[in-house]
Amino acid sequence: QLDRAEVMLLDAQYSNSLALLLQLRESVFVNAEEPRAGDAMQSQLFLKRRWNGLYGQAGLAVYDEKLKDDLFEDASEMKRDLDNVWAVNTASAGVLERLVKLSCDEHKFAKAADTMLTRLLASGTSSEEIYNLLGSQALQLGNYEKAQKYLERAHSISASNPMVMNNLALALVRKDDTDVERAMKLANDVLAILPDHPDALSTRAEVYVALNHWEEARRDLEIVLPHRLQSKNVRMLLAQVYDSLNEPQLAQEHRRVLETINEAPENSEVNSE
C-alpha cells in the first residue's frame, strides 16, 4: 500500500496519496505497538520512516496546490495543514521555507505565517541551521531586513560558519541602509577560511561595487566567472563594472548572456539571483 501511495505521489496525485497515507497511518503506527524484536522490529522502523517521508512530501505538495489555487478557506486552515506536516520532522525544513516565503510576500496569510513561525521557533526548534535556512530564504526573496535578522542569530550561535557569514554579508550590502564595512569584513573572513571560493569572491565583488571599487570588483568577478557561467548576479555585476570602466562592449556582452539565462531559467543556478 505504501508503494501505491508513492506511485500516486510520483504521478502528481497528491491529494489521493495523502488520503491513502492517512488511511495507512493506523496499520503503520498503532498496530505496531505490539512488542517486536530482531528483523521484525527493523522492518517496522523502516515502514515508519518511509511513511513519514511520503506523508511529508504529499502534505507539502497538497499545501502548495491549495495555496496556488487559493483553496484555503482561511488562515487557520492553512496553519492546520502545515501543523500536520510539521509533526513529521522529515518535512520541517519545507514547512519553515514556506512560512518564510509567505511572511516575506505581500500575501493575505503573511501575518498568520509570521505568527506561526514565531510559535515554532519558541518551541525549541531554533538552531544555527534553522536560522541560516530562514535567513537564506528571506535573502532569495529580497527581504534583506528579515534576512539580516535571522542570519545575525545564526552568526551569534556560530561565528565561524562561512555560509552564514557569506549570506549575512550579502544581506548587509543589499539592504537599504547598507553596512559595507562590515560586509567587507565578513567576506574577507570567509575567504580566509575558503580561499578563492567563487561564492565568497562574488560576495566581495558585490561589496566592491557598492564602494565603487571597480578594478577590485572586476578582478574577483573574472576569477568567479568560469565557475559561475550561469549566475545572473555575476553577469549583472560584470555588466555594471565594465560600464564603469568604460568598456561598453564587454558590458553589453554580459547583458546579452544575462538575457539568454533569463529566457532559460531552468538552466540557471539555484543561487543565481
C-alpha positions in Angstrom: 0.0 0.0 0.0 2.9 2.4 0.7 4.1 1.6 -2.8 0.7 2.6 -4.2 0.9 5.9 -2.2 4.4 6.6 -3.6 3.2 5.9 -7.2 0.4 8.4 -6.7 2.8 10.9 -5.4 5.1 10.5 -8.4 2.1 10.8 -10.7 1.2 14.1 -9.0 -1.9 12.7 -7.4 -1.0 14.5 -4.2 -4.5 14.6 -2.5 -5.1 10.9 -3.3 -1.6 9.9 -2.0 -2.2 11.9 1.2 -5.6 10.4 1.8 -4.2 6.8 1.3 -1.3 7.6 3.7 -3.8 8.8 6.3 -5.7 5.5 5.9 -2.4 3.6 6.4 -1.3 5.5 9.5 -3.1 3.1 11.9 -1.6 0.0 10.3 1.9 1.5 10.3 1.9 3.1 13.8 -1.0 1.9 16.0 -0.8 -1.8 15.1 3.0 -1.6 15.5 2.8 -1.1 19.3 3.0 -4.8 20.0 6.4 -5.9 21.1 8.7 -6.9 18.3 12.3 -8.0 18.0 15.1 -8.5 15.5 14.2 -8.3 11.8 10.5 -7.6 12.6 11.5 -4.5 14.6 13.8 -3.3 11.9 11.1 -3.8 9.2 8.6 -1.8 11.3 11.1 1.0 11.8 11.7 1.1 8.1 7.9 1.3 7.4 7.5 4.2 9.9 10.4 6.1 8.3 9.0 5.5 4.8 5.5 6.6 5.8 6.9 9.8 7.4 8.9 10.7 4.3 5.9 10.1 1.9 3.5 11.9 4.2 5.8 14.9 4.4 6.2 15.1 0.7 2.5 14.6 0.0 1.4 17.1 2.7 3.7 19.8 1.3 2.6 19.2 -2.2 -1.1 19.4 -1.3 -0.4 22.6 0.7 1.4 24.1 -2.4 -1.5 23.3 -4.7 -4.1 24.7 -2.3 -2.1 27.9 -1.8 -1.5 28.3 -5.5 -5.2 27.8 -6.4 -6.4 29.9 -3.4 -8.3 27.0 -1.9 -7.7 27.7 1.8 -10.9 29.0 3.4 -8.9 31.0 6.0 -5.5 31.3 7.7 -6.5 28.7 10.3 -6.9 26.0 7.7 -3.5 26.9 6.2 -1.9 26.7 9.6 -3.6 23.4 10.3 -2.3 21.8 7.1 1.3 23.0 7.9 1.0 21.9 11.5 0.1 18.4 10.3 3.2 18.3 8.1 5.3 19.8 10.8 4.5 16.8 13.0 6.6 14.8 10.5 10.1 16.0 11.3 11.4 14.9 7.9 9.4 17.8 6.4 10.2 20.5 9.0 12.6 22.4 6.8 10.0 22.5 4.0 7.4 24.0 6.4 9.8 26.7 7.6 10.7 27.6 4.0 7.1 28.1 3.1 6.3 30.1 6.2 9.2 32.5 5.4 8.1 32.8 1.8 4.6 33.7 3.0 5.8 36.2 5.5 8.1 37.9 3.0 5.4 38.1 0.3 2.6 40.6 0.4 0.2 37.7 0.9 -3.1 37.7 2.8 -1.6 35.0 5.1 1.7 36.9 5.8 0.7 37.9 9.3 -0.5 34.4 10.1 2.7 32.9 8.8 4.8 35.2 10.9 2.7 34.2 14.0 3.2 30.5 13.2 6.9 30.9 12.6 7.3 32.7 15.9 5.4 29.9 17.7 7.6 27.2 16.1 10.8 29.0 16.9 9.6 29.4 20.5 9.0 25.6 20.8 12.8 25.0 20.9 13.3 24.5 17.1 15.7 27.3 16.7 19.3 26.5 15.9 22.2 27.7 13.7 20.9 25.6 10.8 17.3 26.8 11.2 18.2 30.4 11.4 20.5 30.1 8.4 17.7 28.4 6.4 15.3 31.2 7.3 17.8 33.9 6.5 18.8 32.4 3.2 15.2 32.0 2.1 14.5 35.7 3.0 17.7 36.7 1.1 16.5 34.9 -2.0 13.1 36.6 -1.7 14.7 40.0 -1.5 13.6 40.8 2.1 17.0 41.9 3.3 15.9 43.2 6.7 14.4 39.9 7.6 17.4 38.0 6.1 19.7 40.1 8.4 17.6 39.3 11.5 17.8 35.6 11.1 21.4 35.5 9.8 22.6 37.6 12.7 21.0 35.0 15.0 22.7 32.2 13.2 26.0 34.1 13.3 25.6 34.6 17.1 25.4 30.9 17.5 28.3 30.0 15.2 30.6 32.9 14.4 32.8 30.9 12.1 30.3 29.3 9.7 31.4 30.5 6.3 27.9 30.0 4.7 26.3 32.1 7.4 28.9 34.8 7.1 28.6 35.0 3.3 24.8 35.2 3.4 25.0 37.9 6.1 27.4 39.9 4.1 25.0 39.8 1.2 22.1 40.9 3.4 24.2 43.8 4.7 25.3 45.1 1.4 21.9 44.8 -0.3 19.6 46.3 2.4 18.6 49.9 2.2 20.9 51.2 4.9 23.9 49.2 3.7 26.8 48.3 6.1 29.5 47.9 3.5 32.4 47.9 6.0 31.0 45.0 8.0 30.0 43.2 4.8 33.6 43.5 3.5 35.0 42.2 6.8 32.6 39.2 6.6 33.5 38.5 3.0 37.2 38.6 3.8 36.7 36.4 6.8 35.0 33.8 4.6 37.9 34.0 2.1 40.4 33.4 4.9 38.6 30.1 5.6 37.8 29.2 2.0 40.5 30.9 -0.2 39.3 31.8 -3.7 35.8 30.3 -3.2 33.6 31.5 -6.1 30.6 32.5 -3.9 32.8 34.4 -1.4 34.6 36.2 -4.2 31.3 37.1 -5.8 30.1 38.5 -2.5 33.2 40.5 -2.0 32.9 41.8 -5.6 29.4 43.0 -4.8 30.7 44.9 -1.8 33.5 46.4 -4.0 30.8 47.5 -6.4 28.9 49.2 -3.6 32.1 51.0 -2.7 32.7 51.9 -6.4 36.0 50.0 -6.4 35.6 48.8 -10.0 39.0 47.2 -10.6 38.9 45.2 -7.5 35.4 44.0 -8.3 36.5 43.1 -11.9 39.4 41.1 -10.6 37.2 39.0 -8.2 34.4 38.5 -10.8 36.8 37.4 -13.6 38.1 34.7 -11.2 34.5 33.7 -10.4 33.1 33.7 -13.9 34.5 30.3 -15.2 32.9 28.7 -12.1 29.5 30.5 -12.3 28.8 31.0 -16.0 25.1 30.8 -15.5 24.9 33.1 -12.5 22.6 36.0 -13.1 24.1 38.0 -10.3 27.7 37.6 -11.6 26.7 38.7 -15.1 24.7 41.7 -13.8 27.7 42.8 -11.7 30.1 42.4 -14.5 27.9 44.5 -16.8 27.9 47.2 -14.2 31.6 47.0 -13.6 32.5 47.2 -17.3 30.1 50.2 -17.8 32.0 52.0 -15.0 35.4 51.0 -16.5 34.3 52.5 -19.9 34.2 49.1 -21.6 30.7 49.2 -23.1 31.2 46.3 -25.5 32.1 43.9 -22.7 29.2 45.3 -20.6 26.8 44.7 -23.4 28.0 41.1 -24.0 27.4 40.2 -20.3 23.9 41.7 -20.6 23.3 39.7 -23.7 24.3 36.5 -21.9 22.1 37.6 -18.9 19.1 37.8 -21.2 19.8 34.3 -22.5 19.9 33.0 -19.0 16.7 34.7 -18.1 15.0 33.2 -21.1 16.0 29.7 -19.9 15.6 29.8 -16.1 15.8 26.0 -15.9 19.5 26.3 -16.8 20.3 28.9 -14.1 21.9 28.1 -10.8 19.9 27.8 -7.6 21.8 30.7 -6.1 21.8 32.9 -9.2 19.9 36.0 -8.2 
